[in-house]
Amino acid sequence: MFKIGDEVSVLDDAINGVVIGVKDKEVSIETEDGFTMTYFVNQLIKNFKTSSLSKNIGSFNSDKIKQEKAIEKPRSFVKEKKIKGEIPPPEFDLHIEILTKNFRGMSNYDILNLQSETAKRHVEFAIRNRIPKIVFIHGVGEGILKAELDFLLGRYESISFRDANYQKYGLGATEVFIRQNSK
């Protein structure tokens, strides 16, 4: 990778020099100040002069590049399918700053209890009103609220849940499906 005479820079220091010796994974350089120092290969980077850089790049075919860009590549993710006229599921944000204006004096237990009670109230409302799907936004954090939400939802027989759409919510939301009993 490095050969004698290459101009190099040290990655973690403001030191530049010329390679004077290479042995296995160690490279000896003479710094601009005249000192001899030894570094591992992964600690150095080659410096290219602009004239040698343009030779290294070589020629490129701009027509070929334009052709490649014109070809439409398949998307790497599956977009959530929406049925025309479908109403999006209700979203409930369980962040404490959304639930109450003054939470400064609340303990962590009180905050978690308020968030859990709010989630329980929304789940029971959805069951009573035959809402097939709801989304809880809980955020990522340390995962305590998500674990509490999973425990709460696991107590209902008619409910299944999973992480919500990553493109829309990231890792901070849970999608809840409510199976309806035919009455």
PyMOL commands that set and color helices and strands:
alter all, ss='L'
color gray80, all
select helices_A, chain A and resi 41-43+50-57+62-70+96-99+108-128+144-154+166-169
alter helices_A, ss='H'
color red, helices_A
select strands_A, chain A and resi 7-10+16-23+26-31+36-40+44-46+91-93+133-137+159-163+173-178
alter strands_A, ss='S'
color yellow, strands_A
deselect
rebuild
show_as cartoon
